[in-house]
Amino acid sequence: MRALPQVKFCNDDAVCISYGVFYRCGHYTRDWVYCRDAERRRFDEFEACEDRKYHFIEDWIDTCAVADCWYELVDRRWQCCECEFKPNRTPTCEGKEENGMPCNHHVCQFCHPDQLPRIPIYDPAIGDWR
């Protein structure tokens, strides 16, 4: 059985607000806070009011909230399926193609996890090792 989405309502504001979040891996999510004028489409869907506002978090968020993010699934260490460069620790390949041009391939489901042991990195933003 499918879980119902969490719908957020704000009684203080007479406007619907959309919060967009960009993640380092390239994914994007949007979360809505609905006002009292939002229209119900179905039991689990709403349409924002006419006076909607959009806010974007400008900093790239490091840990992706998308459940099937391949970059997170390969533990942020991967081997490129295009040029076979490893270890990549960013979502875009840092290797070079045969002609010397940068590969710039984005991690995909055909890229393999890097089998080397993961080196922990201290992240001051969360105050812990990851």
C-alpha positions, 0 to 999 in steps of 0.5 A: 500500500502506498504511503500518503504524502505529507501535505503541509499547510500554513495558516499564517500566510495567504500564499502557497510557497514552493521550496526548491532544493538542488543536490550536488548529484544533480537531482532537484526536489520541490516541497510545497507549503499550501495556504488555505486557498489551495485547491484539492485535486484528489485526496493526496494532491493539491494545486497551489493558489494563484499568489504562489511564491518560489524559494530556492536553496542556493547552496548545493546540498551534499546528501541527496534526498532522492531514494534511488540516487546512483551517486549515493548508491555507489557511496560517492566513489565510482568508475566511469563507464565511458572512459573507465577512469577511477576513482571519481568522487564527484558526480561528473567524471574527472577523467580524460577521453582518448583524444585528451578532452575531459570526459565530463560523463555524469554518473549513471546506472552503468558506472561501477562502484569503486572497489577501493576502501572508502576514505572517511572525510570530515564534514564540518557542516554536519560535525562528523565523519562521512 
